[in-house]
């Protein structure tokens, strides 16, 4: 089973902070261990630029950063080496970049190919990966067809990634609930 870990929760639930604490523990656990944050956010407005700047400022010293707003699989393959933890923050924005880009030109076929490439690549990566993603399906069903499609697609993505992870953490009010991922019998 892959050593990967998925952390899900609502906005401001403490997902990124928990992932960073896990990464710091990884650094302390072995000489020569490194951490690379694979960031998926795009800064299209002042509020998002401020969020990104806050995440960067809060990030522990010694974490390298790679920007991968669309080509996440390629970034993971390139950065993956034994002894390096990859922290993907976050799957939610990665999906947004594909399905709701600021230029309005969603690339559904490209998204489906990239999603499958990620799922296929995960078992062979020489690095453990910690994924951060939002759990958005607990609220009121969105009014628009596009928003409902996005919520459904994120739910499917989270389930597929969880199926390739060893552990899953649900963040609630800054508290982590972690368990081993149960694999379905084939």
C-alpha positions in Angstrom: 0.0 0.0 0.0 1.3 3.5 -0.8 2.4 5.7 2.0 0.3 8.6 0.8 -2.1 10.5 3.1 -5.2 12.6 2.3 -6.3 15.4 4.6 -9.9 16.7 4.0 -12.0 19.2 5.8 -13.9 22.4 5.3 -12.5 25.9 4.8 -10.4 27.1 7.8 -10.6 23.6 9.4 -6.8 23.5 9.9 -6.0 21.2 6.9 -2.9 23.0 5.7 -1.5 23.6 9.2 -2.0 19.9 10.0 -0.2 18.9 6.8 2.7 21.3 7.6 3.0 19.7 11.1 3.1 16.3 9.5 5.8 17.5 7.1 7.8 19.0 10.0 7.6 15.6 11.7 8.9 14.0 8.5 11.9 16.3 8.6 12.7 15.4 12.2 12.3 11.7 11.5 15.3 11.2 9.3 18.6 12.7 8.4 18.4 13.9 4.8 14.6 14.1 4.7 13.3 17.1 2.7 9.8 18.5 2.0 8.5 20.1 -1.2 5.2 21.9 -1.2 3.4 21.5 -4.5 1.1 24.5 -4.6 -1.8 24.6 -7.0 -3.3 28.1 -6.3 -3.5 30.8 -8.9 -3.6 34.5 -7.8 -6.2 36.2 -9.9 -7.3 38.9 -7.4 -6.0 40.7 -4.4 -7.8 38.5 -1.9 -6.3 35.3 -3.4 -2.8 37.0 -3.5 -3.2 37.7 0.2 -4.2 34.1 0.9 -1.2 32.8 -1.0 1.2 35.2 0.7 -0.2 34.2 4.1 0.3 30.5 3.3 3.9 31.2 2.1 4.7 33.3 5.2 3.3 30.7 7.6 5.1 27.8 5.9 8.0 26.4 7.9 11.5 27.3 7.0 13.3 24.7 4.8 10.2 23.7 2.7 10.9 24.0 -1.0 7.9 25.1 -3.2 6.9 24.1 -6.7 4.0 25.8 -8.5 1.7 23.3 -10.3 -1.7 24.9 -11.0 -2.5 22.4 -13.8 0.3 19.9 -14.4 0.2 18.3 -10.9 1.2 14.8 -12.1 4.3 16.1 -13.9 5.3 18.2 -10.9 5.0 15.2 -8.6 7.0 12.9 -10.9 9.7 15.5 -11.2 10.0 16.2 -7.5 9.6 12.7 -6.2 12.7 11.1 -4.8 13.3 8.8 -1.8 13.6 10.9 1.4 11.4 13.7 0.1 7.8 14.3 1.3 5.6 16.0 -1.2 2.8 18.1 0.2 0.1 19.0 -2.3 -1.9 22.0 -1.2 -4.5 21.7 -2.6 -6.6 19.3 -4.8 -9.6 21.7 -4.5 -7.8 24.6 -6.3 -6.2 22.2 -8.8 -9.7 21.0 -9.8 -10.9 24.6 -9.9 -8.1 25.6 -12.3 -9.3 22.9 -14.7 -13.1 23.2 -14.4 -13.6 26.9 -13.5 -10.6 28.7 -15.0 -10.7 32.5 -14.8 -10.7 32.7 -18.6 -13.9 30.7 -18.7 -12.6 27.9 -21.0 -12.9 24.7 -19.0 -11.0 21.8 -20.4 -13.0 18.7 -19.4 -11.1 16.3 -21.6 -7.7 17.6 -20.3 -9.0 17.4 -16.7 -10.1 13.7 -17.1 -6.7 12.8 -18.7 -4.7 14.6 -15.9 -6.9 13.1 -13.2 -6.3 9.6 -14.5 -2.5 10.3 -14.9 -2.4 11.3 -11.3 -4.2 8.2 -10.1 -2.0 6.0 -12.2 1.2 7.7 -11.1 0.6 7.6 -7.3 1.5 3.9 -6.6 4.8 4.2 -8.3 6.1 7.5 -6.8 9.2 7.1 -4.7 8.1 9.9 -2.4 5.2 9.8 0.1 2.6 12.4 -0.8 0.3 14.3 1.7 -2.7 15.8 -0.2 -4.9 18.6 1.2 -8.4 18.9 -0.2 -11.7 20.4 0.8 -14.8 18.4 1.8 -17.5 20.5 0.1 -20.4 18.0 -0.1 -21.8 18.5 3.4 -23.6 21.8 2.7 -26.6 22.9 0.7 -26.7 21.6 -2.9 -25.5 24.4 -5.2 -28.0 26.1 -7.4 -26.2 26.0 -10.7 -25.5 22.9 -12.8 -21.8 23.8 -13.1 -21.4 24.2 -9.3 -23.2 20.8 -8.7 -20.9 19.2 -11.3 -17.8 20.7 -9.5 -19.0 19.5 -6.1 -19.6 16.0 -7.5 -16.3 15.9 -9.3 -14.4 17.0 -6.2 -16.1 14.2 -4.2 -15.1 11.7 -6.9 -11.6 13.0 -6.9 -11.3 12.8 -3.1 -12.6 9.2 -3.1 -10.2 8.1 -5.9 -7.2 9.7 -4.2 -8.2 8.3 -0.8 -8.3 4.9 -2.5 -4.6 5.3 -3.3 -3.6 6.5 0.2 -2.7 4.6 3.3 -4.3 7.1 5.7 -7.1 9.6 5.6 -7.5 12.6 8.0 -10.7 14.5 8.5 -10.1 18.0 10.0 -12.9 19.5 12.1 -12.4 22.7 14.0 -8.7 22.3 14.0 -8.8 18.7 15.3 -7.6 15.8 13.2 -9.4 12.5 13.0 -7.1 10.0 11.3 -7.6 6.4 10.3 -6.3 3.8 7.9 -8.0 3.8 4.5 -10.2 0.7 4.0 -9.6 -1.0 0.7 -12.5 -2.6 -1.1 -12.2 -6.3 -2.0 -11.8 -6.9 -5.7 
